[in-house]
Amino acid sequence: MNDADVSQQIQQMVRFIRQEAEEKANEIQVSAEEEFNIEKLQLVEAEKKKIRQEYERKDKQVEVRKKIEYSMQLNASRIKVLQAQDDLVNNMKEAASKEILSVNHNHHSYKRLLKDLIVQSLLRLKEPAVLLRCRKDDYHLVESVLDSAKEEYAQKVNVHPPEIIVDTNVYLPPAPSHHNAHGPYCSGGVVLASRDGKIVFENTLDARLDVVFRKKLPEGTITMDHDSCLMIHGYSGSLHCIWSFLISGSGSLVRLLHDGLVELYLFVAP
């Protein structure tokens, strides 16, 4: 083999080695680029995830702040509504308290009402002997209906007529007036108690009115009908109807809607 052949073989070997090196270098470059792209994609996805998490966190904070602000506004609105409702009910109660003073102007109806109140109180107490207190102005009316009230009670529960002692030492406060605007007052009715004083049944018009207004009626005025029943009339904007409340001497509270509906409530004086 001459020098030319040796040189040619060497050149072939060099080209072969160089080709393999280039192919290997290309493979390494392609692999590196793939790894780089994968790593870059992972980093990008990780950063995107962080950004999404940060956005979600801030979005939740915004939602929480919105809910807090909405809740505060809602509570403030509710407080305003409740305050307005309480003011309205208090104004209505004050007006009703003034109107209820006219109940005892009709002596016949008021006398019948006093008898019914006494009978109801006896039915509640179920005592053989009771102490009765009334206003000084109502003393003679109460005395005039005591016998009929005792007989009616005895017939209803089938017992002997109870002993009723009218307290002439301590009377209920008089009706409110300009001279006694801030003192204790009583618009009418009676208070009965057991002889030992452990059981007291307050059945005054003011106590019954308090029970009615605890339900926060929308609007009301009070009149006395011919059957000695206390009527409270008004208009309900939410129901879009005129309603009436009837407080009978027997202790039942009937809600009468002028659209023909009737709802019956059990009325219990305090």
WOQUIMO-V372765 format. One record per residue. N is the residue number from 0. RES is the residue in one letter. SS is DSSP state (H for helix, E for strand, - for the rest). PHI is phi in radians with two decimals (NA if undefined). OMEGA is omega in radians with two decimals (999 if undefined). Layout:
n = <N/N>
res = <RES/RES>
ss = <SS/SS>
phi = <PHI/PHI>
omega = <OMEGA/OMEGA>
This chain:
n = <0/1/2/3/4/5/6/7/8/9/10/11/12/13/14/15/16/17/18/19/20/21/22/23/24/25/26/27/28/29/30/31/32/33/34/35/36/37/38/39/40/41/42/43/44/45/46/47/48/49/50/51/52/53/54/55/56/57/58/59/60/61/62/63/64/65/66/67/68/69/70/71/72/73/74/75/76/77/78/79/80/81/82/83/84/85/86/87/88/89/90/91/92/93/94/95/96/97/98/99/100/101/102/103/104/105/106/107/108/109/110/111/112/113/114/115/116/117/118/119/120/121/122/123/124/125/126/127/128/129/130/131/132/133/134/135/136/137/138/139/140/141/142/143/144/145/146/147/148/149/150/151/152/153/154/155/156/157/158/159/160/161/162/163/164/165/166/167/168/169/170/171/172/173/174/175/176/177/178/179/180/181/182/183/184/185/186/187/188/189/190/191/192/193/194/195/196/197/198/199/200/201/202/203/204/205/206/207/208/209/210/211/212/213/214/215/216/217/218/219/220/221/222/223/224/225/226/227/228/229/230/231/232/233/234/235/236/237/238/239/240/241/242/243/244/245/246/247/248/249/250/251/252/253/254/255/256/257/258/259/260/261/262/263/264/265/266/267/268/269>
res = <M/N/D/A/D/V/S/Q/Q/I/Q/Q/M/V/R/F/I/R/Q/E/A/E/E/K/A/N/E/I/Q/V/S/A/E/E/E/F/N/I/E/K/L/Q/L/V/E/A/E/K/K/K/I/R/Q/E/Y/E/R/K/D/K/Q/V/E/V/R/K/K/I/E/Y/S/M/Q/L/N/A/S/R/I/K/V/L/Q/A/Q/D/D/L/V/N/N/M/K/E/A/A/S/K/E/I/L/S/V/N/H/N/H/H/S/Y/K/R/L/L/K/D/L/I/V/Q/S/L/L/R/L/K/E/P/A/V/L/L/R/C/R/K/D/D/Y/H/L/V/E/S/V/L/D/S/A/K/E/E/Y/A/Q/K/V/N/V/H/P/P/E/I/I/V/D/T/N/V/Y/L/P/P/A/P/S/H/H/N/A/H/G/P/Y/C/S/G/G/V/V/L/A/S/R/D/G/K/I/V/F/E/N/T/L/D/A/R/L/D/V/V/F/R/K/K/L/P/E/G/T/I/T/M/D/H/D/S/C/L/M/I/H/G/Y/S/G/S/L/H/C/I/W/S/F/L/I/S/G/S/G/S/L/V/R/L/L/H/D/G/L/V/E/L/Y/L/F/V/A/P>
ss = <-/-/H/H/H/H/H/H/H/H/H/H/H/H/H/H/H/H/H/H/H/H/H/H/H/H/H/H/H/H/H/H/H/H/H/H/H/H/H/H/H/H/H/H/H/H/H/H/H/H/H/H/H/H/H/H/H/H/H/H/H/H/H/H/H/H/H/H/H/H/H/H/H/H/H/H/H/H/H/H/H/H/H/H/H/H/H/H/H/H/H/H/H/H/H/H/H/H/H/H/H/H/H/H/H/-/H/H/H/H/H/H/H/H/H/H/H/H/H/H/H/H/H/H/H/-/-/-/E/E/E/E/E/-/E/H/H/H/H/H/H/H/H/H/H/H/H/H/H/H/H/H/H/H/H/H/H/-/-/-/-/-/E/E/E/E/-/-/-/-/-/E/-/-/-/-/-/-/-/-/-/-/-/-/-/-/-/-/E/E/E/E/E/E/-/-/-/-/-/E/E/E/E/E/H/H/H/H/H/H/H/H/H/-/-/-/-/-/-/-/E/E/E/E/-/-/-/-/-/E/E/E/E/E/E/E/-/-/-/-/E/E/E/E/E/E/E/-/-/-/-/E/E/E/E/E/E/-/-/-/-/E/E/E/E/E/-/-/-/->
phi = <NA/-1.49/-1.13/-1.18/-1.17/-1.08/-1.12/-1.16/-1.13/-1.09/-1.10/-1.13/-1.12/-1.10/-1.11/-1.14/-1.09/-1.12/-1.12/-1.09/-1.11/-1.12/-1.10/-1.12/-1.12/-1.11/-1.08/-1.09/-1.15/-1.10/-1.10/-1.12/-1.14/-1.11/-1.07/-1.11/-1.10/-1.10/-1.10/-1.10/-1.10/-1.13/-1.12/-1.10/-1.12/-1.10/-1.17/-1.07/-1.10/-1.08/-1.12/-1.10/-1.09/-1.12/-1.14/-1.09/-1.10/-1.16/-1.12/-1.12/-1.08/-1.12/-1.11/-1.09/-1.10/-1.09/-1.13/-1.11/-1.12/-1.11/-1.11/-1.12/-1.12/-1.12/-1.11/-1.09/-1.15/-1.11/-1.07/-1.09/-1.13/-1.12/-1.13/-1.12/-1.13/-1.10/-1.08/-1.13/-1.12/-1.12/-1.12/-1.12/-1.15/-1.10/-1.15/-1.17/-1.10/-1.25/-1.23/-1.22/-1.14/-1.39/-1.08/-1.46/-1.26/-1.55/-1.11/-1.13/-1.17/-1.18/-1.11/-1.12/-1.12/-1.06/-1.09/-1.11/-1.15/-1.16/-1.10/-1.09/-1.12/-1.12/-1.13/-1.29/-1.36/0.95/-1.92/-1.24/-2.49/-2.37/-1.91/-2.01/-2.14/-2.53/-1.27/-1.10/-1.20/-1.67/-1.02/-1.18/-1.12/-1.12/-1.06/-1.27/-1.92/-1.07/-1.09/-1.16/-1.17/-1.14/-1.15/-1.13/-1.11/-1.08/-1.21/-1.25/-1.86/1.02/-2.34/-1.26/-1.00/-1.32/-1.59/-2.03/-1.85/-1.48/-1.30/-1.70/-1.64/-2.16/-1.82/-1.20/-1.05/-1.28/-1.15/-1.09/-2.56/-1.15/-1.35/-2.30/-1.24/-1.88/-1.53/-1.14/-2.60/-2.54/-1.48/2.50/1.75/-2.42/-2.27/-1.99/-2.52/-1.18/-1.07/-1.45/1.36/-1.37/-2.03/-2.19/-2.09/-1.60/-2.18/-1.54/-1.12/-1.18/-1.15/-1.17/-1.13/-1.07/-1.10/-1.13/-1.37/-1.14/-1.45/0.91/-1.12/-1.17/-2.88/-2.81/-2.33/-2.13/-2.42/-2.01/-1.61/-1.28/-1.76/1.00/-1.97/-1.49/-1.93/-2.12/-1.97/-3.11/-2.20/-1.83/-1.20/-1.25/-1.61/0.95/-2.68/-1.61/-2.23/-2.43/-2.01/-1.98/-1.87/-1.53/-1.14/-1.36/1.66/-1.89/-1.94/-1.96/-1.73/-1.91/-1.69/-1.24/-1.60/1.81/-1.43/-2.30/-2.15/-1.88/-2.10/-1.44/-1.77/-2.17/-1.27/-1.18>
omega = <-3.12/-3.09/-3.12/3.12/3.12/-3.13/3.14/3.11/3.12/3.13/3.11/3.12/3.13/3.14/3.13/3.13/-3.13/3.14/3.11/3.13/3.13/3.11/3.11/3.12/3.10/3.11/3.13/-3.13/3.12/3.13/3.12/3.12/3.10/3.12/3.13/3.14/3.11/3.13/3.13/3.13/3.11/3.11/3.13/3.13/3.11/3.12/3.08/3.13/3.10/-3.13/3.12/3.12/3.12/3.12/3.12/3.12/3.13/3.12/3.08/3.10/3.11/3.13/3.11/3.12/3.11/3.14/3.12/3.12/3.12/3.13/3.13/3.11/3.12/3.11/3.11/3.11/3.12/3.12/3.11/-3.14/3.13/3.12/3.11/3.12/3.12/3.11/3.14/3.14/3.12/3.09/3.10/-3.13/3.10/3.11/3.13/3.12/3.09/-3.12/-3.08/3.11/-3.14/-3.11/-3.06/3.08/3.07/-3.01/-3.13/-3.14/-3.12/3.09/3.11/3.12/3.11/3.11/3.13/3.12/3.12/3.13/3.12/3.14/3.10/3.11/3.12/-3.05/-3.09/3.12/3.12/3.13/-3.09/3.06/-3.08/3.05/3.12/3.05/3.14/3.13/-3.10/-3.01/-3.08/3.08/3.13/3.13/-3.09/-3.10/-3.08/-3.08/-3.14/3.11/3.12/3.13/3.13/3.10/-3.11/3.12/-3.10/-3.08/3.08/3.09/3.06/3.11/-3.11/3.06/-3.14/3.12/3.11/-3.13/3.12/3.10/-3.13/3.11/3.00/-3.14/3.12/3.11/3.14/3.14/3.12/-3.13/-3.11/-3.03/-3.04/-3.14/3.09/-3.12/3.09/-3.10/-3.14/-3.12/-3.07/3.01/3.12/-3.13/3.04/-3.07/3.12/3.10/-3.11/-3.14/-3.14/3.11/-3.12/-3.09/3.08/3.11/3.14/3.12/3.13/3.10/3.10/-3.14/3.14/-3.06/3.01/3.09/3.09/3.13/-3.09/-3.11/-3.11/2.96/-3.00/3.05/3.09/-3.13/-3.03/-3.13/3.12/3.08/-3.12/-3.09/3.05/-3.06/3.08/3.13/3.13/3.12/-3.14/3.14/-3.12/3.13/3.06/-3.12/3.09/3.02/-3.13/3.07/-3.12/3.13/3.14/3.04/3.11/3.12/-3.07/3.09/-3.10/3.07/-3.05/3.06/3.04/-3.12/3.10/3.09/-3.07/3.11/3.04/-3.09/3.13/3.11/-3.12/999>
